[in-house]
Amino acid sequence: MASPWIGTYTEMSALEAGSEPIRLLAAKGGYYEIRTTPVGTFRIRRPDLNLESCTEGVTLAVPRMPAELLSALIDRFREALPHEYLVNVYWNPERAGFEVEAPPQEAGEAHVTTGDTTDPYDPQRPRVLQAHSHALFPAVFSATDDADEQATGCYGVIGNLDKAFPTMAWRFSCGGRRVSLATGDLFSL
């Protein structure tokens, strides 16, 4: 619950425009308490603040995808060999189920491009995962993947599709910053 006496800020310009008697600033070096009196503005670092803890990760608002869906993705990627291939996995709230769709794409042995303009945040059909294959190459996120995967959401790469056990890499992007995920974070295995 917000207090009219305490304001919280992440930018100094906003803090300076604030009027609360006590203002807290999250800044480089930690958290600072700022109090303004007729004498001046006093700032002190507050390592003792009892802050909530938070960890990086994703909490899905939809069920984890079934293992059968992962198997179907691998099969679909193998069918495209020796080329790469890209699919989107959507959640259909009306059916309470997942749908896999391959947008129109151009692919080669070491690239896949798509002009897909589907809104990943469409509440009627939100995109749960965008995954692509690396065909015969290992599953690692490339610099091209880093540049392409800016939208907040989950992404995957499946590679070494010529082997019995392909390699996989999963992550999510949150405003263009990325965190790795385990297969079990996205799929119920």
Long-range contacts (C-beta under 8 A, 24 or more apart in sequence): 24-49, 56-179, 57-179, 57-185, 58-154, 58-172, 58-179, 58-181, 58-185, 60-128, 60-186, 62-91, 62-126, 62-128, 63-188, 64-184, 64-185, 64-186, 64-187, 64-188, 65-89, 65-98, 65-128, 65-129, 65-186, 65-187, 65-188, 66-98, 66-187, 66-188, 67-187, 67-188, 67-189, 69-98, 69-100, 69-187, 70-183, 70-187, 70-189, 72-100, 73-100, 73-131, 73-158, 74-158, 74-161, 74-166, 76-100, 76-102, 77-133, 77-135, 77-158, 77-161, 77-166, 78-161, 80-107, 80-133, 80-135, 81-135, 81-136, 81-161, 81-162, 82-109, 82-135, 82-136, 83-107, 83-108, 83-109, 83-112, 83-135, 84-108, 84-109, 84-110, 84-111, 84-112, 84-132, 84-133, 84-134, 84-135, 85-112, 85-132, 85-133, 86-112, 86-114, 86-130, 86-131, 86-132, 86-133, 87-130, 87-131, 87-132, 88-116, 88-118, 88-127, 88-129, 88-130, 89-127, 89-128, 89-129, 89-130, 89-131, 90-125, 90-126, 90-127, 90-128, 91-125, 91-126, 91-128, 92-125, 93-123, 93-124, 93-125, 98-128, 99-125, 109-135, 109-136, 110-135, 110-137, 111-144, 120-151, 120-153, 127-153, 128-153, 128-154, 129-153, 129-154, 129-155, 129-156, 129-186, 130-154, 130-155, 130-156, 131-155, 131-156, 131-157, 131-158, 132-156, 132-157, 132-158, 133-157, 133-158, 133-159, 133-161, 134-158, 134-159, 134-160, 134-161, 135-159, 135-161, 136-160, 136-161, 136-162, 138-167, 139-166, 139-167, 139-168, 139-169, 140-169, 141-169, 141-171, 141-178, 146-178, 149-173, 149-178, 150-176, 154-181, 154-186, 156-186
